[in-house]
Amino acid sequence: AGAPGCLSPFRPEPSEGPTRNPTGVMVDPRLFQIEAHTDHDLPWKRICHVRVRVRGCPKPIELASGHLCHFDPSLRATEARRLTTLADHGRTALIGMDANSYPHRTADETTELLDWAQVEDPVHFQHRTIERDGKRVSDTQPSEILTGGPKAVFTDFAHHAGTVLQQKDALAATASLRRTDQGPPQRIDWLLGTPDWNRALLRVEVITSKDVCRVTDHGLVIAYFSLPVVEQM
């Protein structure tokens, strides 16, 4: 377990139904003390939840991996509200997720929301839009629930890097990288954290290289943090 580059993997227990592409968390046991592993059972995909501590530090960190429902905006909203429980009672949390929905701060994004009249796939339209004011619009509800308003539960690290740290590349689209019938790529893969992580964030990268696209239609989203700052949180 202590060998260089060796990570401890965690994933939810297999269940009947939607088991493809399960959520998962990988932890470096040289850096973190692992305290607990919990699965949050939901109708679509379980949330993988691991509690750790930076070795030598007293405060626990809630790590989670989520994959919001690809076909039901109402269920995505429920899943987003479930994720807010990770930050309850002042806990500190980090979440990585395929949100299958869109950022709500459209003015700050470098990718415009889809023009649904130009999207060829009618099923995608049903899966990714909601009705507001009598019109069908892009579903931004999970983003609003998780990172919206003056009392936001979490920070969208790519948004923070792109606006506060002036790293515009952090706001690059993450999916779909290969399909052409669902409109241009969008930023639907997010790294989130409780606001206490903001001062530790150094940068966010989105990698969409040929090697990545060869195995997935989603880019890699990587956040870098200052360990000395994290140790003082």
N, C-alpha and C positions, 0 to 999 in steps of 0.2 A: 504493500500500500504506500510505502514511502519512496518508491523508485521515482527518478526524474520523469516528469511528464505523465505520471500515473494519476488518473482522476477516478473518483468513486462515483459510479452511475446510479441514479435513482429513476424509477419509472413506476407508474401506477400498476396495480395488479390487473392482469387481463380480465376483461368482462365481456359478456355477450353484446353484440351490436357493433358500434363504431370503434373498432380497435386499431384500424390502420392509422399510421402516423401518430403514435401516442405521444403525450407530453413527457418531458423528462428534465432532470437537473443533473449536472455533473459538478462535483466538488473536489477541489484539491485538498487532500487531508493534511498536507504539510502546512497549509496556511490556515485551514479551518478545523475547528473541533465540531464534529457532527453530533447533534443532540436528539433530533427526532425526524421522522419521515411520516407524512400524513397525506392521504389521498382525499381530495374533496370530490365526492361523487355527485355528478350532474347528469342530466338526460343525454347530453352529447358526449363530450370528452372530459374525463376527470382532470382536475388540476393537480399537478404534482407539487407538493409543498415540503420543503426540507428546512428545518431550523438548524442554524449553525452559529458559531461564535468565532471571530478572529482569535487565534490562539493568543492568550495573555490578556484578552479584553473581556470585560464583564457583560457587555450588552449583546443579547442575541439578535440575529438577523434572520428574517423570514425570507427564504428564497422560493420562488414559484415559477412554474412553467404552465402557460395556458394556451389553448387552441379553441377560440370561440367558434360557435356553430356556424357552418358555412351557408346554411339555408334558411335560418329563421331569425330575423332581427329582434323579435321579442325575447327569444331565448338568449341571444347575445347580450341584451340589456340585463337579464337575470344573472348571467355569468359574470358580467362586469361588476354588478353589485356584490356578488359573492367574493370577488377578488378584493373589494374594499375591506372585507373583514380581516385581511392580513395585517392591516394597519390599525386595527382597533386597539384601544387602550394604550395609545402612544407607541406601538411597536414600530420598528424600522423594517422596511421590506424592499426587496428587489424582485421585479417580475419581467420575464421575457414572454412574448406572446405573438401568435398569429391572430390578429384581431378580426380578420375578414370584414372589415369596415374601415371608416375613413376618419382622419383627424378633423376636429371641429374648427380649428383656427385656420380657416382657408386662406386668409390674407397673408399669413406667414409662410405658407407652403410654397415650395418651388415647383410642385406639380399641381396643375389645376384639377379640380374634381371632374369626374366624367361627365361628358355631354351624353346623356342616356339615349338621345335620339340617334346617336352615331354608334351605339353598341349593338352588335349584331345578335348576340346571344340572348334570347328572351328569358331563359331560365335564370341567367345571371342577373337580369333586371329585377326579377321577382325576389331573388335572394338578397340583393344588396341595396334595395331602396325601401324607404318608408314614406308614409303619407303625412304631409304637413301643409296646413292651409289649403287643402284640396288638391295638392300637387304631389307627385312622386319625386322624391329627392334622395340623394345619397345618404345612406345610414351613417350618421356620426354619433349616435347615442352612446356607444361604449366609451368613446373619447370624452364626451361631455360628462359622463358619470365618473370616470376615473381621474380626469385631469382638468375638468372645466370649473370655471367660477372662482371667486375670491377665496373660497375655502376648499380648494382642490385637495383631494386625498393624496394624489401622486403627481410627480413631475414626469412629463414625456421627455426623456433625456435628449432625443434627437431635436426636439423643438427647443429645448434649453440651449443645446450646443449651437443650433442654427441661429438663434436670436440673441441670447445673452453672450455667448462665447464667439459669435460671428463666424461659425463654421458652417457655411451654407451647404456644403457637401453632405453634412449630416442629415439633411432633409431629402436626400435622394429617394426616388421610388424604390420599393423593395420587391414588388410582384404586380402582375404576372410578367415574368421575363420572357416567356416563350409564346404564350398564346396571343393571338391577334384579334380574336372575335369578342374579347371582353374589354376593348378599349385600351388606351395606353397604360403602361405600368403605374401603379399607385403605391403610396407609403402605408401599407397595411400591417407591417411587422414592427412591433414597438418594444422598446425597453423602458420600463417605468420604475420609479422608486419613490419612497416617501421623501418629502422635501429636505430632510436632514442630509440627504446625499448630494444636494446641489453644489455645495461648496467643495466637495471632493471630486466632482466630475472634471476630467481633463479634456476629453474629446470623444466623439462618436464617429465611427467609420461604417460605411455601407459598401460591401464588397460584392460586385456583380460580374466577376471575371468569367472567362470562358470555362475554367475548371468548375466554378460554382454552377454555372448554367447547364453544365453537362449532366449534373445529378439532381438539380432542383430548379423550379421556376421562381424560387424566392432567394433574395440576396441574403448575405450574412450581415447582421447588425451587431457591432461590437462597441461596447462602452469601456473607457479606461478611467480608472479612479486613482487618486493619490492615497496610497496605503497609510502614510503618516496622518493624513486628515481623517481617514476612516477609523484609525486606532484611537482618535480623540473624540469620536462621536458619542 
